[in-house]
Amino acid sequence: MEFTELSKRVIGCAIEVHKELGPGLLEATYERCLARELQLNEISYSVQHPLPVVYKGVEIDCGYRVDLLIENSLIVELKSVKAIQAVHEAQLITYLRLSGIDQGLLINFNVLRLKDGLKSFHR
């Protein structure tokens, strides 16, 4: 896995949340707590950032939302599932393509060690 400085900082925040809460909670709980941790670390972010689809030159709001958009350059998708599935990876890859953002993190909090729930993606 290749990580930029920004992604390393975000992962550090996610590790802190996981250390405090452990596995087994709802995704929304981790999202709110990670947002708070990002704020404490002075990392700018947007929660549930809208992601329109551009179809034949027209922006269409289809209801897609990125869990966290970090400093307009990193998409973070959070999960709290038994295991990351191909559909979760496809979701993040699609979000990267639609947004034009080059880097994404998929973080599954429902693991004993957070490093086992991390995947990095580059467009």
Contacts in CASP RR format, 6 or more apart in sequence:
PFRMAT RR
TARGET T0000
AUTHOR 0000-0000-0000
METHOD contacts of the structure
MODEL  1
MEFTELSKRVIGCAIEVHKELGPGLLEATYERCLARELQLNEISYSVQHP
LPVVYKGVEIDCGYRVDLLIENSLIVELKSVKAIQAVHEAQLITYLRLSG
IDQGLLINFNVLRLKDGLKSFHR
1 118 0 8 1.000
1 119 0 8 1.000
1 120 0 8 1.000
2 120 0 8 1.000
2 122 0 8 1.000
3 11 0 8 1.000
3 120 0 8 1.000
4 74 0 8 1.000
4 103 0 8 1.000
6 43 0 8 1.000
6 70 0 8 1.000
6 71 0 8 1.000
6 73 0 8 1.000
6 74 0 8 1.000
6 103 0 8 1.000
7 74 0 8 1.000
7 103 0 8 1.000
7 104 0 8 1.000
7 105 0 8 1.000
7 120 0 8 1.000
9 41 0 8 1.000
9 43 0 8 1.000
10 38 0 8 1.000
10 43 0 8 1.000
10 70 0 8 1.000
10 74 0 8 1.000
10 76 0 8 1.000
10 105 0 8 1.000
11 105 0 8 1.000
11 107 0 8 1.000
11 114 0 8 1.000
11 118 0 8 1.000
13 34 0 8 1.000
13 37 0 8 1.000
13 38 0 8 1.000
13 41 0 8 1.000
13 43 0 8 1.000
14 34 0 8 1.000
14 37 0 8 1.000
14 107 0 8 1.000
14 109 0 8 1.000
14 114 0 8 1.000
14 118 0 8 1.000
15 114 0 8 1.000
16 37 0 8 1.000
17 30 0 8 1.000
17 33 0 8 1.000
17 34 0 8 1.000
17 37 0 8 1.000
17 109 0 8 1.000
18 109 0 8 1.000
18 114 0 8 1.000
20 33 0 8 1.000
21 29 0 8 1.000
21 30 0 8 1.000
21 33 0 8 1.000
21 109 0 8 1.000
22 109 0 8 1.000
23 80 0 8 1.000
23 109 0 8 1.000
23 110 0 8 1.000
23 111 0 8 1.000
23 112 0 8 1.000
24 80 0 8 1.000
24 109 0 8 1.000
24 110 0 8 1.000
25 80 0 8 1.000
25 109 0 8 1.000
26 80 0 8 1.000
27 67 0 8 1.000
27 78 0 8 1.000
27 79 0 8 1.000
27 80 0 8 1.000
27 109 0 8 1.000
30 78 0 8 1.000
30 80 0 8 1.000
30 109 0 8 1.000
31 47 0 8 1.000
31 67 0 8 1.000
31 68 0 8 1.000
31 78 0 8 1.000
32 47 0 8 1.000
34 68 0 8 1.000
34 76 0 8 1.000
34 78 0 8 1.000
35 45 0 8 1.000
35 47 0 8 1.000
35 68 0 8 1.000
38 44 0 8 1.000
38 45 0 8 1.000
38 68 0 8 1.000
38 70 0 8 1.000
39 45 0 8 1.000
43 70 0 8 1.000
43 71 0 8 1.000
44 70 0 8 1.000
44 71 0 8 1.000
44 72 0 8 1.000
45 68 0 8 1.000
45 69 0 8 1.000
45 70 0 8 1.000
45 71 0 8 1.000
46 66 0 8 1.000
46 68 0 8 1.000
46 69 0 8 1.000
47 67 0 8 1.000
47 68 0 8 1.000
48 65 0 8 1.000
48 66 0 8 1.000
48 67 0 8 1.000
49 65 0 8 1.000
49 66 0 8 1.000
49 68 0 8 1.000
49 69 0 8 1.000
50 61 0 8 1.000
50 63 0 8 1.000
50 64 0 8 1.000
50 65 0 8 1.000
51 63 0 8 1.000
51 64 0 8 1.000
51 65 0 8 1.000
51 66 0 8 1.000
51 95 0 8 1.000
51 98 0 8 1.000
51 99 0 8 1.000
52 59 0 8 1.000
52 60 0 8 1.000
52 61 0 8 1.000
52 62 0 8 1.000
52 64 0 8 1.000
52 98 0 8 1.000
53 59 0 8 1.000
53 60 0 8 1.000
53 62 0 8 1.000
53 64 0 8 1.000
53 98 0 8 1.000
54 60 0 8 1.000
54 98 0 8 1.000
64 95 0 8 1.000
64 98 0 8 1.000
66 75 0 8 1.000
66 76 0 8 1.000
66 77 0 8 1.000
66 95 0 8 1.000
66 99 0 8 1.000
67 75 0 8 1.000
67 76 0 8 1.000
67 77 0 8 1.000
67 78 0 8 1.000
68 75 0 8 1.000
68 76 0 8 1.000
68 77 0 8 1.000
68 78 0 8 1.000
69 75 0 8 1.000
69 76 0 8 1.000
69 101 0 8 1.000
70 76 0 8 1.000
72 101 0 8 1.000
73 101 0 8 1.000
73 102 0 8 1.000
73 103 0 8 1.000
74 101 0 8 1.000
74 103 0 8 1.000
74 104 0 8 1.000
74 105 0 8 1.000
75 92 0 8 1.000
75 95 0 8 1.000
75 96 0 8 1.000
75 99 0 8 1.000
75 101 0 8 1.000
75 103 0 8 1.000
75 104 0 8 1.000
75 105 0 8 1.000
76 104 0 8 1.000
76 105 0 8 1.000
76 107 0 8 1.000
77 88 0 8 1.000
77 91 0 8 1.000
77 92 0 8 1.000
77 95 0 8 1.000
77 104 0 8 1.000
77 105 0 8 1.000
77 106 0 8 1.000
77 107 0 8 1.000
78 107 0 8 1.000
78 108 0 8 1.000
78 109 0 8 1.000
79 88 0 8 1.000
79 106 0 8 1.000
79 107 0 8 1.000
79 108 0 8 1.000
79 109 0 8 1.000
79 110 0 8 1.000
80 108 0 8 1.000
80 109 0 8 1.000
80 110 0 8 1.000
81 88 0 8 1.000
81 108 0 8 1.000
81 110 0 8 1.000
82 110 0 8 1.000
83 108 0 8 1.000
84 106 0 8 1.000
84 108 0 8 1.000
84 117 0 8 1.000
84 119 0 8 1.000
88 106 0 8 1.000
88 108 0 8 1.000
89 106 0 8 1.000
89 119 0 8 1.000
89 121 0 8 1.000
92 104 0 8 1.000
92 106 0 8 1.000
92 121 0 8 1.000
93 121 0 8 1.000
93 123 0 8 1.000
95 101 0 8 1.000
96 102 0 8 1.000
96 103 0 8 1.000
96 104 0 8 1.000
96 121 0 8 1.000
96 123 0 8 1.000
97 123 0 8 1.000
100 123 0 8 1.000
101 123 0 8 1.000
102 122 0 8 1.000
102 123 0 8 1.000
103 120 0 8 1.000
103 121 0 8 1.000
103 122 0 8 1.000
103 123 0 8 1.000
104 120 0 8 1.000
104 121 0 8 1.000
104 122 0 8 1.000
105 118 0 8 1.000
105 119 0 8 1.000
105 120 0 8 1.000
105 121 0 8 1.000
106 117 0 8 1.000
106 118 0 8 1.000
106 119 0 8 1.000
106 120 0 8 1.000
106 121 0 8 1.000
107 114 0 8 1.000
107 117 0 8 1.000
107 118 0 8 1.000
108 117 0 8 1.000
108 118 0 8 1.000
109 117 0 8 1.000
111 117 0 8 1.000
END
